[in-house]
Amino acid sequence: MKLYHYVAKGNNVLQQGLLSFSQNPQADLSYYFKRSGETTHAGITQWMENCFSGRSRGIRCFSEPIKWHEKSLSLKIFIENADLFAIDVDSLNKDGLIESVYVSPSVMG
């Protein structure tokens, strides 16, 4: 099974791999300021772990590449400004690299 992950262009994924929030000190914190009430990388990482164990060590994936349409132009911009990486979940699981999977409800529904 494959899952898909987007990373902003100009990334260093091929050198460092896909980094979780806790492993990426250059992560964009702005999305989490209001939600977490925290203003530092360490504070937001702790808030994520308080939500559920392992959240700060995860990466968000999609079940298929994003398909935008005329009513979702923000997705078009997102896709154009990102590199897409396919993740072979079966291989990661076989190597014991998957701790858990959390399925988030759709934001498109």
C-alpha positions in Angstrom: 0.0 0.0 0.0 1.2 3.5 -0.8 0.5 6.7 1.0 1.4 10.2 -0.2 3.1 13.1 1.5 3.7 16.7 0.3 6.7 18.8 1.3 7.3 22.4 0.2 9.7 22.8 -2.7 13.2 23.6 -1.8 13.2 20.8 0.8 16.0 18.5 1.8 14.0 15.3 2.0 16.4 13.4 -0.3 19.2 14.1 2.1 17.5 13.9 5.5 14.3 11.9 4.9 10.8 13.0 5.8 11.0 14.6 9.2 8.3 14.5 11.8 7.4 17.8 13.6 9.5 16.9 16.6 12.5 16.1 14.4 12.2 19.3 12.3 13.3 22.5 14.2 12.6 24.5 11.0 8.9 23.4 11.0 6.4 26.2 10.4 5.0 26.9 13.9 2.4 29.5 12.9 -0.3 26.9 12.2 -0.1 25.7 15.8 0.2 28.9 17.8 -3.5 29.5 18.2 -4.5 25.8 18.5 -1.9 25.0 21.1 -1.4 28.2 23.0 2.3 27.6 22.7 5.0 29.7 20.9 8.0 27.5 20.8 8.9 24.3 19.0 9.4 22.4 22.3 6.0 23.7 23.6 4.1 22.7 20.5 5.8 19.3 20.5 4.7 18.7 24.1 1.1 19.9 23.3 1.0 17.4 20.4 2.1 14.6 22.7 -0.6 15.6 25.2 -3.2 15.3 22.4 -2.1 11.7 21.8 1.2 9.9 22.2 3.2 9.8 19.1 1.5 12.8 17.4 4.7 14.8 17.2 6.6 11.9 15.7 4.2 11.3 12.9 3.8 12.6 9.4 0.5 13.4 7.6 -0.2 11.3 4.6 -2.9 11.1 2.0 -4.4 7.9 0.5 -4.0 9.3 -3.0 -2.3 12.3 -4.7 -4.5 15.4 -4.3 -6.8 16.2 -7.2 -7.8 19.8 -7.2 -10.8 21.3 -9.1 -12.2 24.7 -9.8 -13.7 25.0 -6.3 -10.4 24.1 -4.6 -7.9 26.5 -6.1 -6.0 26.6 -2.8 -5.2 22.9 -3.3 -3.8 23.7 -6.8 -1.4 26.3 -5.3 -0.5 23.9 -2.5 0.4 21.1 -5.1 2.3 23.5 -7.4 4.5 24.6 -4.4 5.2 21.1 -3.1 7.1 17.9 -4.0 5.1 14.7 -3.7 6.6 11.7 -2.1 5.1 8.2 -2.3 5.5 6.1 0.9 5.5 2.3 0.7 3.7 1.5 3.9 4.1 -2.3 3.6 7.9 -2.0 3.5 8.0 0.4 6.5 5.7 -2.0 8.4 7.8 -5.0 7.5 10.9 -3.2 8.8 9.1 -2.3 12.1 9.1 1.4 11.5 5.4 2.1 12.0 4.4 2.7 15.5 0.7 3.5 14.9 -1.7 4.9 12.4 -4.3 7.6 13.1 -6.9 8.3 10.5 -8.1 11.9 10.5 -11.6 12.8 9.4 -11.8 14.3 5.9 -11.6 18.1 5.7 -13.3 18.0 2.3 -16.6 16.5 3.5 
